């Protein structure tokens, strides 16, 4: 590379640094020095992404009950089901970001024997389905810079959840057809950014949500007396997400500059 091309390359790089958006500059910082400039402007900067996600939702136990006229105990729980949703977010510091999402899940409800003797005498498939609509907001923390090819990450956040019930003769929405509750979520995952504007995330998420089988307007089982109704339940989701990034990774900008310089006579 002759001196003229070197001069053009340096000039182009300096120009990119001058005109780079404030949010992009903030994203290169490890920690925030100025909250308004580094965090607030970073959130509204160009470092946005959107994603589609889906996977499986593990079963949860909602209550214990004693069937009327039968000796023994049953647990009311869900089978492993599926979840699907959409979300968006951004990165405002080198290793920190945020995201918001919508998630729908669907699981079959079942009664399972809980006598402690290995028996399945009280196992019943209820033919009822429990589904949920969840919206959430989370803060993200990456182990490596968010633009690294591969980096682990963790999240923590709040959520709002609406439970819905497709009833059957054994499970009825006695207090209403839907239940709303607030909850919390933590997740751990692995992000892969092998491509310029596309990526993948594989994660496990633990949700803590209000129990729809307790309270004044709760779902009810028929033919049994509940005796253990926790106020909240936990659920594990395992998801794969495809992510689209509105801003390309930094190294692509340098390659474009080098290509333009090489094209100079």
N, C-alpha and C positions, 0 to 999 in steps of 0.2 A: 504494500500500500504506500503510494507516494505521499509527499507532504501535503499536497492539495487535497487529496481524499481524506487524510487524517484531520485536516482543518475542518472540512465539511462535516465529518462525523462528530467531532467535538461540538461544533456549532449546533448541529441537530439535537444532540443529547441535552445541551444547555437549554435549547428552546423547549424541549419536552418537559424539562424540570420546571421551567418558568410557567408554562401554560397548564401544568397538571392541575386537576381540580383539587380543592381543599380537602375533600373527603379522601381522595387517593393518597395525598400526602399524609393525612392523619393515620391511614391504615398502615403505614410503614413504621409507626411508633410502637414501642413495646408497652409503655404505660402512658396514660393521659397526663399532659402537662397543663393543659387548659381545658376545663370541662366543656365549655361552650364551643370552642374551636375544634378540639380533638374528638369529642364524643358526639355532641349534638350535630355538628356539621358532618361528621363521619357517618352518622345514621342517615342523613339526607344526601349523602354523596353518591358516587357512581358505583359503589361496591355491592350492588344488590344481586340477589339471586332468587329463583323460584324453583319449586320442585314438586314432583309427584311421588307419592310413597304408598306402599302397600305391604301386607305381610300377614302374620298370624297373631291372634290374641289368645293367650293361654286362659284356661278356665279359672274361675274364682268361686269361693264358697260364701254364700250370703247369709245363711242362718241354719240352725239346727231345729228339728221338730220331732214330735212324737205322734205317729199316726193314731187316729181314734180307733179304739177297739183292737189294736194290735200291739203286742209287746215289742219294744225296740225303738231305735232312733234313726232318723234320716237326716242327711245334709242336703240342702238345696244349693246346687252349684251349676256352673255352665261347662259345656264341653269346649274344646279348642275350636275357635272360629276364625274369621278373617277380618282384616281391616284395610281401609283404603282412604286416601285423602290427598290434599293439596296444601302447599305452604309457600312462604316467601321469607326473605330475611336479608341480612347484609353483615359485613364485617367493618367495624369502626376503628379497631386497633389491630396490630400485627397478629395477635393471638386471641382476640375477643370479638364476638359478634352477637347477633340476636336473630330470632326467627319467630314467626307466628304461623299457625296452621289450623286446618280443619281436618277432623278424622271421624270416619264412620266405621263402626264395628258391629258384627252380628254373631251371636252365639246361641246354641241350643241350650235350653234349661232341662235339668234332670234331677231326680231324687236318687241319692245313693245311701246304702246301708252304712250306719255309723255305730255299730255295736262293739267294735273293737275285737271281734272274733274272726274276722275274715269272711263273714257271711255276706251273701248278695241277695238275701231273701226279700229285702225291701227296696231293691233297685227298681226304678220306674222311669221310663222315658215319657216326659210330659207332653210332647208335641207342641210346646210353647217356645217362642224365640225371644231373646232379650237383645235389644240393639241400642246403640248409643250414638249420639252426635256430640262431638267434643270440639271446642275451640280453645286454643292455648297460646301463651306468650312465654318464651324462654330466653335466657341468656346462655351464650355458648362460650366455651373456653377450649382452645386448641392447644395440644401439647407442643406442636411445631407451628411455624407461621402458617396462616390459613391458606396461602398459595402454594404450600409445599405439595409435591406430587402425592405423598401419602402422609396423613397425620391422624393420630387418635384425637378424640374430643369428648367433652362431657357437657351436659346441659342441666339447668335447673329452672323451674318456672311454675306458673299458676295456670289453672284451666277451669273452664266452665263446662259442665256435662249435662246433657238431657238424656235420661233413660226412657226407652220406649218398650212396649210389650206387645207381642203378638200372642194373645191369650189362648188358653185351652180350658177344658173342664177342670183341670187340676190347678191352674194358675190364673188368677183374675186380677184386673186392675181395680181393686175395690175402692181405692181413694182417688183414682184419676188415671188417665191414659198415659201421662208422662210425668217424670220426676226430674227436677233440676237440683244440682248441687255444685258447690265449688270444690276444688281439689288442688293437688300439687303433682308435679311430675319431675323425675330425674331420668337421665338417659346417658348411655355410654356408647360410643361408636367409632367407626373408622371411616375417614373421608379419603377418596381417591380422586385426584385431579390430573389424570394422565393426558387429558385433552384441553385445548385452549379455553373453550366455553362450556364444556360438558364435564360432569363428574358423577360419582356414585357415593352413596353413604349406606353403610350397613350398621344397624344399631339395635340395641336392646333398651327398652323403655319401661320404667316402673311408674304406674299411675296409682294414686290414692284418691278414691272417689267416694262420695256419699252412698250409703246403702239404700237402694230403692225398696227394700223389703222391711224398712223400719220407719216410724214416724206416723203422723196423722193422715197423710195422703199416700200410703204405701201400697205396693203390690201385695197380694195375699195368696197363700196356698189354700186349697180346699181339702177338708178331711184330715187335718192335722193341726196340732197345737204347737206353735213355736215357743222355744224357751231360751234361745240364745240368738240375739239380734244385734250384731255389732253396728255401730253408727257409720262406719266407713269400711270399704273393702279395697283390696289391692288387686291390680291386674298387670301382668307382664305382656308387652307387645314386642314382637320381633319384626323389624321392617327393613325393606330395601328401598332406597330413594334414588331417582334420577334427577340430577340438578342441572339447571341452566344458569350460567353466570353472565350477567350483562357486560361485564368488563373482562377482557382477556388477561391472561397471566402476563406479568411484567416482561418476561424474557422475549415475548413475541414482538414487543415494541422495538427492542434493540435489534432484532433480526430484520425488521422492516427498514429501520434506519440504515443498517449495513447494506441492505440490498439496494436502497436508493443511492447510496454513496458509490457502490460498485458500478451502478449504471451511468455514473457521471463520466464524460469523456476525459 
